[in-house]
Amino acid sequence: MNRNLKLSIKSPLKRELAFLTVPIFIETLLIMSLGAMDTFMLSQYSDAAVAAVGLANQILSFSFIVFEVINLGTSVLCSQYLGAGLTTRMEHAVGVSLAVNLFFGLLISGLLYFKAEWILSAMGLGGGMLPLGVGYMRIVGAAAFVQALAMTLSAVLRANNKAYWPMLVCLVVNILNIFGNYTLIFGKFGVPAMGVVGAALTTAGCRTLSMLILFVIVFCTTIRRFPWEIFRRWPGHEFHNLMKIGLPAAGEQMSYSCSQLVISFFITSLGMEALAARTYCVNLIMYSYLFCIAISHAGAIVIGHLVGNSRWNAAYTLGRYVTRVAVVITFGFSLCLAGAGHFIMNALTDNAAIIALGVAVLWIDVPLEIGRPLNIVYVNILQGAGDVNFPFYVGVIFMWTIAVGLAWLVGIPLGYGLLGMWWMFCLDENVRGIVFLRHWRSRRWTHRAFITS
């Protein structure tokens, strides 16, 4: 049986995995670049602008996790319904997802616009950085509902093996974002230089365009029509399943983002150099685990198809394969990034303190990128298999005791600063990675699908 299983994964399942991984990788690269481009282009404007926008983007990313409650449920349900051949129920799940995320998106848009100054002040941003952060967050935050809908539409296309469409949309939007940033930040082609506000306008405009294009694609290629009947008789079962999957799944992400916000608060107290160095490094390091994110999302979709068809052994074997590939490639990329760290940091800033901190962080991050891919992969594929509670419990326990508690102790009272805190981040990622690895091998996650054929 094992030999036949390996042969089957070597051909159709690996092909399906690759078919999804490549466009998801490119799409994720482009999405990350959309936010990182603001940081890198603003680095030519001022380090204070980089620090302010970096903190604002963390708060924005945290708020977007509210949308992930529904999006994660949408992805899992669509994958399992597709595996079980239940097309109508999939369409109802999509309709519920769009309606709910539009509602919450509008609420969050209002909150981010009207409370931007209060939120950033509470996070410790002050002086000349505060108006920069407020201007950016009000504009990008007002378009939060646009991002909510775009994320849902992208999740639907991925779950239906159409990941190449979001990739193509992101490619177009990224090109426009680079052109818009160049024009509005620095004042080209007769347009006045707007700095941070220009970056915000470009980002919000590009996200709106992305959402509109994705709407057209979804309803032309995947969903026959919007299921308006859900407003006459609300499909409570689908909504219940979406929340049952999404709440713990997004709770894990929310725990991570909350911990990162608290950590940002700690780092802000270390000064502008530490905050700017962290912002630069975070935007660089994310490229090292980019492939890991892509293959983990692809793996979760394929595993969702498999468990929807009750193929648990194939799901287990595929999960181990995805993990091996993700760890090797992520570690290799992080090693290359650290080796080029001095050259890259010098290209971003001429502040010697920021350069020294950034280079040291990139080297500390190399062993961290052994544990991180384990966490990213297992969180995604466990959710794809229907085991949504275990990642949440593990995340809450270890993130807050090690990544927050010990990082604060080592970085602030013991005086090891940003570097000491990064070593604690490394410890957190690797401890959680070991816990997830043992859980997957135990197979206690099997037979927890929300729908089977």
C-alpha positions in Angstrom: 0.0 0.0 0.0 2.7 2.5 1.0 4.6 1.9 -2.3 1.5 2.4 -4.4 0.7 5.6 -2.4 4.1 7.0 -3.1 3.7 6.3 -6.8 0.3 8.0 -6.9 1.7 11.1 -5.1 4.6 11.1 -7.5 2.3 11.7 -10.4 -1.2 13.2 -10.1 -1.0 14.8 -6.7 2.4 16.3 -7.1 1.3 17.7 -10.5 -1.7 19.2 -8.8 0.4 20.6 -6.0 2.9 22.2 -8.5 0.0 23.5 -10.6 -1.3 25.4 -7.6 2.1 26.3 -5.9 3.6 28.2 -8.9 0.8 30.7 -9.4 0.2 31.1 -5.6 4.0 31.7 -5.2 3.9 34.4 -7.8 0.7 35.9 -6.5 2.0 35.9 -2.9 5.3 37.5 -4.1 3.4 40.2 -5.8 1.1 40.8 -2.8 4.0 41.1 -0.5 5.8 43.4 -3.0 2.7 45.6 -3.1 3.2 46.5 0.6 7.0 46.2 0.6 7.3 48.6 -2.3 5.9 51.4 -0.2 8.6 50.7 2.4 11.5 50.4 -0.1 10.5 53.4 -2.2 9.9 55.5 1.0 13.4 54.5 2.1 14.6 57.1 -0.4 12.2 59.6 1.2 13.1 59.2 4.9 13.8 56.6 7.6 11.1 58.2 9.7 8.5 57.6 7.0 9.6 53.9 6.8 9.2 53.5 10.5 5.8 55.2 10.6 4.4 53.3 7.5 5.8 50.0 8.9 3.9 50.4 12.1 0.7 51.5 10.3 1.0 48.4 8.0 1.2 46.1 11.0 -2.0 47.5 12.4 -3.7 47.2 9.0 -2.5 43.6 8.6 -3.9 42.9 12.1 -7.3 44.3 11.1 -7.4 42.3 7.9 -7.3 39.1 10.1 -11.0 39.8 10.9 -11.7 39.0 7.2 -9.6 35.8 7.5 -12.3 34.3 9.8 -14.5 34.0 6.8 -11.8 33.6 4.1 -10.2 30.6 5.8 -13.5 28.9 6.2 -14.3 29.6 2.6 -11.1 28.1 1.4 -11.5 24.9 3.5 -15.2 24.4 2.7 -14.8 25.1 -1.0 -11.9 22.6 -1.2 -13.9 19.9 0.6 -17.1 20.6 -1.3 -15.2 20.4 -4.6 -13.7 17.1 -3.5 -17.1 15.8 -2.6 -18.8 17.2 -5.8 -21.2 19.5 -3.9 -21.3 22.5 -6.3 -24.5 24.2 -5.1 -23.3 24.2 -1.4 -20.0 25.7 -2.5 -21.8 28.6 -4.3 -23.9 29.2 -1.1 -20.7 29.3 1.0 -19.2 31.8 -1.4 -22.3 34.1 -1.3 -22.3 34.0 2.5 -18.6 34.8 2.6 -18.9 37.8 0.4 -21.9 39.2 2.3 -20.3 38.8 5.7 -16.9 40.2 4.8 -18.5 43.2 3.1 -20.4 44.0 6.3 -17.3 43.7 8.6 -15.1 45.4 5.9 -17.2 48.5 6.1 -17.1 48.6 9.9 -13.3 48.2 10.0 -12.9 50.8 7.2 -14.7 53.4 9.4 -12.7 52.5 12.5 -9.3 52.8 10.8 -10.2 56.1 9.2 -11.7 57.9 12.2 -9.5 56.4 14.9 -6.1 56.3 13.1 -4.5 58.9 15.3 -5.7 57.4 18.5 -4.5 53.9 17.5 -1.1 54.9 16.4 -0.6 57.1 19.5 -1.5 54.2 21.7 1.1 52.1 19.9 3.8 54.7 21.0 4.2 56.5 17.7 4.9 60.2 18.3 6.8 63.2 17.1 7.2 63.8 13.4 6.3 60.1 12.7 2.7 60.4 14.0 1.3 62.6 11.2 3.0 60.4 8.6 1.5 57.2 10.0 -1.9 58.8 10.4 -2.0 60.0 6.8 -1.1 56.6 5.4 -3.4 54.6 7.7 -6.5 56.7 7.0 -6.3 56.4 3.3 -5.3 52.7 3.1 -7.6 51.8 6.0 -10.6 53.4 4.3 -10.2 50.9 1.6 -10.2 47.9 4.0 -13.6 46.7 2.8 -12.1 46.4 -0.7 -9.3 44.2 0.6 -11.9 42.0 2.4 -13.8 41.2 -0.8 -10.6 40.8 -2.9 -9.2 38.2 -0.3 -12.5 36.3 -0.4 -12.6 36.2 -4.2 -8.9 35.1 -4.4 -9.6 32.2 -1.9 -12.5 31.0 -4.0 -10.4 30.9 -7.2 -7.6 29.0 -5.4 -9.9 26.4 -3.9 -11.3 25.8 -7.4 -7.8 25.2 -8.9 -7.8 28.6 -10.6 -4.9 30.1 -8.7 -3.4 31.5 -12.0 -6.1 34.2 -12.2 -5.3 36.0 -8.9 -1.6 35.7 -9.9 -2.3 37.6 -13.2 -4.4 40.2 -11.5 -1.6 40.8 -8.9 1.0 41.1 -11.7 -1.0 43.9 -13.4 -1.7 45.7 -10.1 1.9 45.5 -9.0 3.1 47.2 -12.2 0.6 49.9 -11.7 1.6 50.2 -8.0 5.3 50.8 -8.9 4.4 53.4 -11.5 1.9 55.1 -9.1 4.4 55.2 -6.2 7.1 56.6 -8.4 4.8 59.3 -9.7 3.0 60.3 -6.4 5.8 59.8 -3.8 8.5 61.8 -5.7 6.3 64.1 -7.8 6.9 63.0 -11.4 5.1 63.8 -14.7 3.8 67.2 -13.4 2.2 65.7 -10.2 3.2 67.3 -6.9 5.4 65.2 -4.5 3.1 63.6 -1.9 5.5 61.4 0.0 3.6 59.0 2.4 0.2 60.2 1.2 1.2 59.3 -2.4 2.2 55.8 -1.4 -1.2 55.4 0.4 -3.2 56.6 -2.5 -1.5 54.2 -4.9 -1.9 51.2 -2.6 -5.6 51.9 -2.0 -6.3 52.5 -5.7 -4.5 49.3 -6.7 -6.4 47.2 -4.2 -9.7 48.6 -5.5 -8.8 47.8 -9.1 -7.7 44.2 -8.0 -11.1 43.6 -6.3 -13.1 44.7 -9.3 -11.1 42.5 -11.7 -11.4 39.5 -9.4 -15.2 39.9 -9.2 -15.5 39.7 -13.0 -13.2 36.6 -13.1 -15.0 34.7 -10.4 -18.5 35.2 -11.9 -17.3 34.4 -15.4 -15.2 31.3 -14.7 -16.2 29.8 -11.3 -19.6 30.7 -9.9 -22.5 30.7 -12.3 -24.3 33.5 -10.5 -24.4 35.1 -7.1 -26.8 33.0 -4.9 -29.3 35.8 -4.0 -31.6 33.3 -2.4 -29.3 33.3 0.7 -30.9 36.6 1.6 -34.4 35.1 1.5 -33.4 32.1 3.5 -30.1 32.5 5.2 -28.1 29.2 4.9 -27.3 29.0 8.6 -25.5 25.6 8.2 -23.0 27.2 5.8 -22.5 30.2 8.0 -22.0 27.9 11.0 -19.4 25.8 9.2 -17.6 29.0 8.0 -17.4 30.3 11.6 -16.5 26.9 13.0 -13.5 26.7 10.7 -12.7 30.4 10.5 -12.8 31.4 14.2 -10.0 29.1 15.5 -8.1 29.3 12.2 -8.1 33.1 12.2 -7.6 33.0 15.9 -4.2 31.5 15.4 -3.3 34.3 13.0 -4.9 36.9 15.3 -2.8 35.6 18.1 0.3 36.0 16.0 -0.6 39.5 14.8 -1.5 40.6 18.4 1.9 39.3 19.6 3.6 41.2 16.8 1.8 44.4 17.7 2.9 44.0 21.3 6.5 43.3 20.2 6.3 46.4 18.0 5.3 48.4 21.0 8.4 47.0 22.9 10.7 47.8 19.9 9.3 51.3 19.6 10.6 52.0 23.1 14.1 51.0 21.9 14.2 54.0 19.5 13.7 54.9 15.8 16.8 52.9 14.7 15.5 49.6 16.2 12.0 50.2 14.7 13.4 51.0 11.3 15.8 48.1 11.3 13.0 45.7 12.2 10.8 47.2 9.4 13.5 46.7 6.8 14.3 43.2 8.0 10.7 42.1 8.2 10.2 43.2 4.6 13.3 41.4 3.5 12.9 38.2 5.5 9.4 37.6 4.2 10.9 36.8 0.8 12.9 33.9 2.3 9.7 32.1 3.4 7.6 33.2 0.4 7.8 29.8 -1.3 6.9 28.1 2.0 3.6 30.2 2.1 2.8 29.3 -1.4 3.4 25.5 -1.1 1.6 25.4 2.2 -1.5 27.1 0.8 -1.4 24.7 -2.3 -0.9 21.7 0.0 -3.9 22.8 2.2 -6.1 23.0 -1.0 -5.0 19.6 -2.3 -5.4 18.0 1.2 -8.8 19.5 1.4 -9.8 17.8 -1.8 -8.3 14.5 -0.5 -10.1 14.6 2.8 -13.3 15.6 1.1 -12.9 12.3 -0.8 -11.9 10.4 2.4 -8.3 9.8 1.2 -6.6 10.2 4.6 -3.4 8.2 3.9 -2.7 10.2 0.7 -3.3 13.5 2.7 -0.7 12.3 5.3 2.0 11.5 2.8 1.4 14.6 0.8 1.7 16.7 4.0 5.1 15.2 4.8 6.4 15.9 1.3 5.2 19.5 1.4 7.0 20.0 4.8 10.4 18.6 3.5 10.3 20.8 0.4 9.3 24.0 2.4 12.0 23.6 5.0 14.9 23.0 2.6 14.0 25.9 0.3 13.2 28.4 3.1 16.4 27.7 4.9 18.4 28.0 1.7 16.9 31.4 0.9 17.4 32.8 4.4 21.1 31.8 4.2 21.5 33.6 0.9 19.7 36.7 2.3 22.0 36.8 5.3 25.0 36.6 3.1 23.9 39.5 1.1 22.6 41.4 4.1 25.3 44.1 4.3 25.0 45.0 0.7 21.2 45.1 0.8 21.0 47.2 4.0 23.5 49.7 2.6 21.3 50.1 -0.4 18.3 50.9 1.8 19.8 53.4 4.3 23.0 55.2 5.2 22.3 55.1 8.9 25.2 53.0 10.3 23.3 51.9 13.4 20.3 50.6 11.4 22.7 48.8 9.0 24.5 47.0 11.8 21.3 46.0 13.5 19.8 44.8 10.3 22.7 42.7 9.2 22.9 41.0 12.7 19.1 40.3 12.6 19.4 38.6 9.2 22.0 36.2 10.5 20.0 35.4 13.6 17.0 34.7 11.4 18.8 31.8 9.6 18.1 29.2 12.3 14.6 30.7 12.8 13.8 29.7 9.2 14.0 26.1 10.2 11.1 26.3 12.6 9.0 28.9 10.7 8.3 26.7 7.6 7.2 23.9 9.9 4.7 26.2 11.5 3.4 27.7 8.3 3.0 24.4 6.6 1.4 22.5 9.4 -1.0 25.3 10.4 -2.3 25.4 6.8 -2.6 21.7 6.1 -4.1 20.9 9.5 -6.8 23.6 8.7 -7.2 22.1 5.3 -7.8 18.7 6.9 -10.4 20.2 9.3 -8.2 20.1 12.4 -8.6 23.9 13.1 -8.3 23.9 16.9 -4.9 22.5 17.6 -3.0 25.2 15.7 -4.8 27.9 17.7 -4.0 26.3 21.1 -0.3 25.8 20.2 0.0 29.4 18.8 -1.6 31.1 21.8 0.5 29.1 24.3 4.0 29.4 22.8 3.7 32.8 21.0 2.8 34.6 24.2 5.1 32.8 26.6 8.2 32.8 24.4 7.9 35.3 21.5 6.3 38.0 23.7 7.2 37.1 27.3 10.8 36.0 27.0 11.5 38.5 24.2 10.4 41.3 26.5 12.5 39.9 29.4 15.6 39.5 27.3 15.2 42.6 25.1 14.1 45.2 27.6 14.9 44.4 31.3 18.1 42.4 30.5 19.1 45.0 28.0 19.9 42.7 24.9 17.7 44.9 22.7 16.5 43.9 19.3 19.0 41.1 18.8 18.1 39.4 22.1 14.4 39.6 21.2 15.1 38.0 17.8 16.8 35.0 19.4 13.6 34.5 21.4 11.6 34.7 18.2 13.9 31.9 16.9 13.2 29.8 20.0 9.5 30.2 19.6 9.3 29.2 16.0 11.4 26.1 16.5 9.6 24.9 19.6 6.2 25.3 17.9 7.6 23.6 14.8 8.6 20.5 16.8 5.1 20.3 18.4 3.4 20.5 15.0 5.7 17.9 13.5 4.9 15.4 16.3 1.1 16.1 16.0 1.1 15.4 12.2 3.0 12.2 12.6 0.5 11.0 15.4 -2.4 11.3 12.8 -4.7 12.5 15.5 -6.0 15.1 13.0 -7.5 12.5 10.7 -11.3 12.1 10.2 -12.1 15.7 11.2 -13.3 16.9 7.8 -16.4 19.0 7.6 -17.7 17.2 4.6 -16.9 13.9 3.0 -18.1 12.3 -0.2 
